[in-house]
Structures are given as structure tokens and as C-alpha cells.
């Protein structure tokens, strides 16, 4: 077998543009289709759908905390209720999609605990969200430096915040910083997607999942996104 040449450097994203899609996406799809028979069939099923960044670090991390241990659909419902509480929307009059400003850390800190609980958040998630907001409000996270830091250094900084473990930090790398080569082995959806698409539904160990993911480098984030989509037609979004 001929050796595979090393991949070209992956373009980075300019996160000053909200809603930005990764500049490497099309090349990643071509690479994955060449390397993986499952993804070769899976990728075309979702047309022009793409991962995108909201361009707001606090929103991405807050949504990740809200989404811990619940389905994509349930997380979206709770997030919408949280924003309704924060912005004082009438229950039957939500704003049109894309017209609401981002929820600010200080704004969340001003909300009473009862209001956060009424949005459907557990007491633990309320604590986590308030601690996250306090870190951002105090300037104790190095937002400006993240673009120049490697993945593991960013994970180390983020896991120091209550409620942010490795999984949440990896979601941040994928959905905010648009890092191309993240393999979140603690993600239930990824493991289930590998089980269903590669092992006919049989249980999969972390070691087996890691071995499958090795063929996806340097675009493991993109492969992960498509496996999530294979389980749920709703795009995964933080």
C-alpha cells in the first residue's frame, strides 16, 4: 500500500464573523469520503448543511452546559425558555429567529435563581451557568488568546470552571473555535453513531471508537458532526 501523504495545513476561522462556517469543510468532506466507506455514503445525505460558529464564546459554553445529559431537542427547548426569561418575552410571542441579541454574562447573573429554574434548568446547572457567567464578567478567561492556543491548553483552562468537563470543552472547540480534529470520546452520540454505522449496533468501547476515528484525522470534528446527524435530523448546535 502506498503511504498516504501528510495533509495540507488546515485553514483557521475568523471568529469575528458570527455564523461562520469552517473554511476547511469541503476539503474535509472530500478527505473523509476517500478514507472512509461509511462517511462516503453518509455525507451526501445532508446536502449543503454545515457546522457553524455563533461567534460568541459565552453563548456556546452556556448552551453546552444546558445540553449536558439531555437530548438536542430538549436542550433547545430549555435554551429558548432561558432566553425568554432573560429577555422578558411573552410566552406566545417569541422573537423571529436570528433577531434576538446574545445573552450576556451580566444579564444571566442578574436573573433570580427561581427564574433560571423555571426555564427547566436543574439546580446544579443553575450553579454552573452562574459560575461561567461570573468568570466571563470578571475577565478571568483568556478569550483573546484562545485562537493561538492548542486544543489541550484551551481544555485545561476551561475545565477549571465549575460544570465544564472535558466533553463541554471539546464541544467548545468544535462549535466555537471550529477546531477540525476533535474526537469527543465522552460523547454518547458519537459512540452511538459509531456503533450504529460501523458495528451494526453492537456495543463499542472507547478504544474501538478511537481506532475508527484515527482514519478521520485531521478532520475528526467533521466526521463526528456527520455521525451526530445520522442519529438526529436536527443539526447539532451550540
C-alpha positions in Angstrom: 0.0 0.0 0.0 1.4 3.4 -0.9 1.9 5.8 2.0 -0.7 8.5 2.4 0.9 12.0 2.1 0.5 14.3 5.1 -2.5 16.6 4.8 -2.1 20.3 4.0 -2.4 22.7 6.9 -6.0 23.2 7.9 -7.2 26.8 7.4 -8.3 28.6 10.5 -11.5 30.5 11.0 -12.0 34.2 11.6 -14.4 34.2 14.6 -15.2 37.8 14.3 -17.8 36.8 11.8 -20.9 35.3 13.5 -22.5 32.3 11.8 -19.2 31.5 10.1 -18.8 28.0 8.6 -15.4 26.3 8.7 -13.2 27.1 5.6 -12.0 23.6 5.5 -15.4 21.9 5.3 -15.5 20.9 1.7 -11.9 19.6 1.7 -12.7 17.7 4.9 -15.7 16.0 3.2 -13.6 15.0 0.2 -10.8 13.7 2.5 -13.3 11.7 4.6 -15.1 10.3 1.6 -11.8 9.0 0.3 -10.7 7.4 3.6 -13.9 6.0 5.0 -16.6 4.0 3.2 -19.3 4.8 5.8 -18.8 8.5 5.5 -18.6 8.3 1.7 -22.3 7.2 1.8 -23.3 9.4 4.8 -22.0 12.8 3.8 -24.1 13.3 0.7 -27.3 12.6 2.6 -27.1 16.0 4.3 -26.5 18.2 1.2 -25.2 21.7 1.9 -25.7 21.5 5.7 -22.6 22.7 7.6 -21.3 23.3 11.1 -21.3 27.0 12.0 -20.0 29.1 14.9 -22.3 31.6 16.6 -19.3 33.9 17.1 -20.0 34.2 20.8 -17.9 32.2 23.3 -20.2 32.7 26.3 -23.3 31.5 24.4 -21.5 28.4 23.1 -20.3 27.4 26.6 -23.7 28.2 28.2 -25.5 26.1 25.6 -23.1 23.3 26.2 -23.9 23.3 29.9 -27.6 23.4 29.2 -27.2 20.4 26.9 -25.3 18.2 29.3 -27.0 14.8 29.6 -30.2 15.7 27.7 -31.2 15.4 24.0 -30.6 18.0 21.4 -34.3 18.7 21.2 -34.7 19.1 25.0 -31.6 21.3 25.2 -33.0 23.6 22.5 -36.3 23.9 24.4 -34.6 24.8 27.7 -32.3 27.3 25.9 -35.3 29.1 24.4 -37.1 29.2 27.7 -34.0 30.6 29.4 -33.8 33.4 26.8 -37.5 34.1 27.2 -36.9 34.6 30.9 -33.8 36.7 30.3 -35.4 39.0 27.7 -38.9 39.1 29.2 -40.7 37.6 26.1 -44.3 36.8 26.3 -44.9 33.0 26.2 -46.8 33.2 22.9 -44.6 35.9 21.2 -41.0 34.7 20.8 -38.9 36.9 18.5 -38.2 35.8 15.0 -35.2 33.5 14.6 -31.9 35.5 14.5 -33.4 38.7 15.8 -32.5 38.3 19.5 -29.2 39.6 20.8 -26.8 37.2 22.5 -27.4 36.6 26.2 -24.7 38.4 28.2 -22.9 37.1 31.3 -24.0 40.1 33.4 -27.6 39.6 32.2 -27.6 36.0 33.4 -26.1 36.9 36.7 -29.0 39.4 37.2 -31.6 36.7 36.8 -33.0 35.2 40.0 -32.4 31.5 40.7 -36.1 30.9 40.6 -36.3 32.3 37.1 -33.5 30.0 35.9 -35.1 27.0 37.5 -38.4 27.9 35.8 -36.7 27.7 32.5 -36.2 24.0 33.1 -32.6 24.1 34.5 -31.6 21.8 37.3 -30.2 23.4 40.5 -26.7 22.1 39.5 -26.9 23.6 36.0 -28.0 26.9 37.5 -24.9 26.9 39.7 -22.7 26.0 36.7 -24.2 28.8 34.5 -23.8 31.4 37.1 -20.2 30.4 37.7 -19.5 30.5 34.0 -21.1 34.0 33.8 -19.0 35.1 36.8 -15.8 34.0 35.1 -16.7 35.9 31.9 -17.9 39.0 33.8 -14.6 39.1 35.8 -12.4 38.7 32.7 -10.8 35.6 34.2 -11.0 33.6 30.9 -8.5 34.4 28.2 -10.9 34.8 25.2 -8.4 36.9 23.2 -5.7 34.3 23.5 -7.7 31.1 22.6 -7.1 31.5 18.8 -3.4 31.0 19.3 -3.6 28.2 21.9 -3.6 24.4 21.1 -6.6 22.3 21.9 -5.3 20.8 25.1 -4.3 24.1 26.5 -7.8 25.5 26.0 -9.4 22.4 27.5 -7.1 22.8 30.6 -8.3 26.4 31.1 -12.0 25.7 30.6 -12.2 22.7 32.9 -11.2 25.0 35.8 -14.7 26.5 35.5 -17.4 24.6 37.5 -19.6 22.4 35.3 -17.2 22.3 32.4 -15.5 19.0 32.0 -13.6 17.7 29.0 -16.8 17.0 27.0 -18.1 20.6 27.3 -14.6 21.9 26.5 -14.5 19.7 23.4 -17.9 21.0 22.3 -16.5 24.5 22.6 -13.5 23.6 20.4 -15.8 22.2 17.8 -18.7 24.7 17.8 -17.0 28.0 18.7 -13.3 27.7 17.7 -14.2 25.4 14.8 -11.2 23.2 15.5 -11.1 20.5 12.8 -9.6 17.5 14.6 -11.5 17.0 17.9 -12.7 13.4 18.7 -15.0 13.7 21.8 -14.9 10.1 23.1 -17.0 11.0 26.1 -19.9 12.0 23.8 -22.8 9.5 23.9 -24.0 10.5 20.4 -20.6 9.8 18.8 -20.3 6.4 20.4 -23.8 5.5 19.4 -23.2 6.8 15.9 -20.1 4.6 15.6 -21.9 1.6 17.0 -24.8 2.0 14.5 -22.8 2.8 11.4 -19.7 0.7 11.9 -20.6 -2.2 14.3 -24.3 -3.0 13.3 -25.5 -1.6 16.6 -23.2 -3.7 18.8 -21.7 -2.0 21.9 -18.5 -0.1 21.2 -15.6 0.6 23.6 -13.7 3.8 23.7 -10.6 2.0 22.3 -12.7 0.8 19.3 -14.1 4.3 18.8 -10.7 5.8 18.9 -9.4 3.3 16.4 -12.3 4.2 14.0 -11.6 7.9 14.5 -7.9 7.5 13.6 -8.8 7.2 9.9 -10.7 10.6 10.1 -7.7 12.7 11.0 -7.1 15.6 10.5 -10.9 16.2 10.3 -12.3 14.2 13.2 -14.6 17.1 14.2 -16.3 16.9 10.7 -16.7 13.1 10.9 -18.2 13.4 14.4 -20.7 16.0 13.2 -21.9 13.7 10.4 -22.3 10.8 12.8 -24.4 13.1 15.1 -26.6 13.9 12.1 -27.0 10.2 11.3 -28.8 9.9 14.6 -30.9 13.1 14.7 -32.0 15.1 11.7 -31.8 18.2 13.8 -28.4 19.8 13.3 -26.3 19.7 16.5 -25.9 23.3 17.6 -24.3 25.1 20.5 
